[in-house]
Amino acid sequence: MSEFTHMNQQGRAKMVDITDKTVSSRRAIARSSIIVLEEIYQKITNHKMGKGDVLAVAQVAGVMAAKQTSTIIPMCHPLALSGVNILFDWVSRDDGRWELVIDVEVKTKGSTGVEMEALTAASVTALTIYDMCKAVDKGMIIGQTYLLEKSGGKSGAFKRTTDNE
């Protein structure tokens, strides 16, 4: 385990100095999900939700969240993102509900990674879907949010092998 780098000489929080880190292409993919009733699935897929196109709004919210990560996560560096892509995949569940899987890919060319931007975007995308659909059912479940893979930087590549690690 490496030593904590977000502590100063007095043991207090600090933002890591990335001045001398090598600039490289960085990429991260994060996943989240939300489990909804059949009624919500039908309303979203048939564009019948009263608040509008749920996935379009959630997608924009996710992109905005990726770009604003440093304003809500205290030790994150502001980054010039070169790309944010959000993909949705509906999965039918055995219990009659539907799970919307949300994958977010974030890219930059910089001195620090984009894992937090991808994770933040995935979380906000799921939260936005909840917000837009809560009038129909407040019992929706936002699933686990986790890093699927990352590349670039000193720590190298990471690729999750299962959803349960």
Solvent accessible surface area in square Angstrom, and as a share of the most:
residue,aa,sasa,rsa
1,M,232,1.04
2,S,98,0.63
3,E,147,0.66
4,F,164,0.68
5,T,75,0.43
6,H,78,0.35
7,M,102,0.46
8,N,49,0.25
9,Q,181,0.80
10,Q,148,0.66
11,G,50,0.48
12,R,166,0.60
13,A,66,0.51
14,K,80,0.34
15,M,84,0.37
16,V,34,0.20
17,D,105,0.54
18,I,34,0.17
19,T,111,0.65
20,D,140,0.73
21,K,81,0.35
22,T,108,0.63
23,V,93,0.53
24,S,36,0.23
25,S,71,0.46
26,R,13,0.05
27,R,71,0.26
28,A,0,0.00
29,I,25,0.13
30,A,0,0.00
31,R,59,0.21
32,S,0,0.00
33,S,8,0.05
34,I,0,0.00
35,I,18,0.09
36,V,2,0.01
37,L,70,0.35
38,E,77,0.35
39,E,89,0.40
40,I,0,0.00
41,Y,37,0.14
42,Q,74,0.33
43,K,59,0.25
44,I,7,0.03
45,T,51,0.30
46,N,77,0.40
47,H,125,0.56
48,K,144,0.61
49,M,17,0.08
50,G,82,0.79
51,K,114,0.48
52,G,34,0.33
53,D,59,0.31
54,V,2,0.01
55,L,38,0.19
56,A,46,0.35
57,V,67,0.39
58,A,0,0.00
59,Q,61,0.27
60,V,90,0.51
61,A,21,0.16
62,G,0,0.00
63,V,45,0.26
64,M,111,0.50
65,A,10,0.08
66,A,2,0.01
67,K,122,0.52
68,Q,95,0.42
69,T,1,0.00
70,S,27,0.17
71,T,97,0.57
72,I,105,0.53
73,I,56,0.28
74,P,107,0.67
75,M,61,0.27
76,C,16,0.10
77,H,29,0.13
78,P,104,0.65
79,L,44,0.22
80,A,91,0.70
81,L,40,0.20
82,S,88,0.57
83,G,29,0.28
84,V,36,0.20
85,N,70,0.36
86,I,3,0.02
87,L,109,0.54
88,F,50,0.21
89,D,85,0.44
90,W,53,0.19
91,V,63,0.36
92,S,73,0.47
93,R,72,0.26
94,D,162,0.84
95,D,77,0.40
96,G,46,0.44
97,R,65,0.24
98,W,47,0.17
99,E,40,0.18
100,L,0,0.00
101,V,25,0.14
102,I,0,0.00
103,D,32,0.17
104,V,0,0.00
105,E,41,0.18
106,V,0,0.00
107,K,88,0.37
108,T,7,0.04
109,K,143,0.61
110,G,12,0.11
111,S,20,0.13
112,T,24,0.14
113,G,20,0.19
114,V,1,0.00
115,E,46,0.21
116,M,77,0.35
117,E,7,0.03
118,A,0,0.00
119,L,40,0.20
120,T,12,0.07
121,A,0,0.00
122,A,0,0.00
123,S,37,0.24
124,V,39,0.23
125,T,0,0.00
126,A,0,0.00
127,L,100,0.50
128,T,21,0.12
129,I,0,0.00
130,Y,58,0.22
131,D,65,0.34
132,M,12,0.05
133,C,0,0.00
134,K,71,0.30
135,A,89,0.69
136,V,47,0.27
137,D,31,0.16
138,K,143,0.61
139,G,49,0.47
140,M,16,0.07
141,I,81,0.41
142,I,62,0.32
143,G,23,0.22
144,Q,129,0.57
145,T,51,0.30
146,Y,30,0.11
147,L,28,0.14
148,L,30,0.15
149,E,35,0.16
150,K,23,0.10
151,S,41,0.27
152,G,23,0.22
153,G,25,0.25
154,K,196,0.83
155,S,97,0.63
156,G,28,0.27
157,A,90,0.70
158,F,76,0.31
159,K,144,0.61
160,R,43,0.16
161,T,114,0.66
162,T,73,0.42
163,D,71,0.37
164,N,137,0.70
165,E,121,0.54
